[in-house]
Amino acid sequence: NIKFRPKPMPAGFRALLRAERLDPRRCIMVEDSLPNLVTAKKLGMSTVLVSTGSRHSPYVDVTIRSVLDLPRRCGRL
């Protein structure tokens, strides 16, 4: 009876939020996979896409080229 729920399934996100008593409105999901960010955004999280591409999505708040850019860009969230 495995209860593992991988991303981007909402059940996995919800289980983590509940277990850690996290308010999704105070969380930032940093990902290189757009489907995972779609779920995070629908749950109320801020979202950061790590990508060298130029695609835009209503589910992405900030796009960065490298996670090293995160501290500089975090103020926009």
Contacts in CASP RR format, 6 or more apart in sequence:
PFRMAT RR
TARGET T0000
AUTHOR 0000-0000-0000
METHOD contacts of the structure
MODEL  1
NIKFRPKPMPAGFRALLRAERLDPRRCIMVEDSLPNLVTAKKLGMSTVLV
STGSRHSPYVDVTIRSVLDLPRRCGRL
5 11 0 8 1.000
5 12 0 8 1.000
5 15 0 8 1.000
6 12 0 8 1.000
7 13 0 8 1.000
7 33 0 8 1.000
7 35 0 8 1.000
7 36 0 8 1.000
7 39 0 8 1.000
8 33 0 8 1.000
8 35 0 8 1.000
8 36 0 8 1.000
8 38 0 8 1.000
8 39 0 8 1.000
9 39 0 8 1.000
10 39 0 8 1.000
10 42 0 8 1.000
10 43 0 8 1.000
13 24 0 8 1.000
13 39 0 8 1.000
13 40 0 8 1.000
13 43 0 8 1.000
14 43 0 8 1.000
16 22 0 8 1.000
17 23 0 8 1.000
17 24 0 8 1.000
17 27 0 8 1.000
17 43 0 8 1.000
24 40 0 8 1.000
24 43 0 8 1.000
24 44 0 8 1.000
24 45 0 8 1.000
25 44 0 8 1.000
25 45 0 8 1.000
27 40 0 8 1.000
27 44 0 8 1.000
27 45 0 8 1.000
27 46 0 8 1.000
28 45 0 8 1.000
28 46 0 8 1.000
28 47 0 8 1.000
28 48 0 8 1.000
28 74 0 8 1.000
28 77 0 8 1.000
29 36 0 8 1.000
29 37 0 8 1.000
29 40 0 8 1.000
29 41 0 8 1.000
29 45 0 8 1.000
29 46 0 8 1.000
29 47 0 8 1.000
29 48 0 8 1.000
30 48 0 8 1.000
30 50 0 8 1.000
30 67 0 8 1.000
30 70 0 8 1.000
31 37 0 8 1.000
31 40 0 8 1.000
31 47 0 8 1.000
31 48 0 8 1.000
31 49 0 8 1.000
31 50 0 8 1.000
32 49 0 8 1.000
32 50 0 8 1.000
32 51 0 8 1.000
34 49 0 8 1.000
34 55 0 8 1.000
34 57 0 8 1.000
34 59 0 8 1.000
34 60 0 8 1.000
37 47 0 8 1.000
37 49 0 8 1.000
37 57 0 8 1.000
37 59 0 8 1.000
37 60 0 8 1.000
38 57 0 8 1.000
38 59 0 8 1.000
40 47 0 8 1.000
40 59 0 8 1.000
41 47 0 8 1.000
41 58 0 8 1.000
41 59 0 8 1.000
41 60 0 8 1.000
41 61 0 8 1.000
42 59 0 8 1.000
46 61 0 8 1.000
46 62 0 8 1.000
46 77 0 8 1.000
47 59 0 8 1.000
47 60 0 8 1.000
47 61 0 8 1.000
47 62 0 8 1.000
48 60 0 8 1.000
48 61 0 8 1.000
48 62 0 8 1.000
48 63 0 8 1.000
48 64 0 8 1.000
48 70 0 8 1.000
48 73 0 8 1.000
48 77 0 8 1.000
49 57 0 8 1.000
49 60 0 8 1.000
49 62 0 8 1.000
49 63 0 8 1.000
49 64 0 8 1.000
50 63 0 8 1.000
50 64 0 8 1.000
50 65 0 8 1.000
50 66 0 8 1.000
50 67 0 8 1.000
51 63 0 8 1.000
51 64 0 8 1.000
51 65 0 8 1.000
52 65 0 8 1.000
53 63 0 8 1.000
56 63 0 8 1.000
61 76 0 8 1.000
61 77 0 8 1.000
62 73 0 8 1.000
62 76 0 8 1.000
62 77 0 8 1.000
64 70 0 8 1.000
64 73 0 8 1.000
END
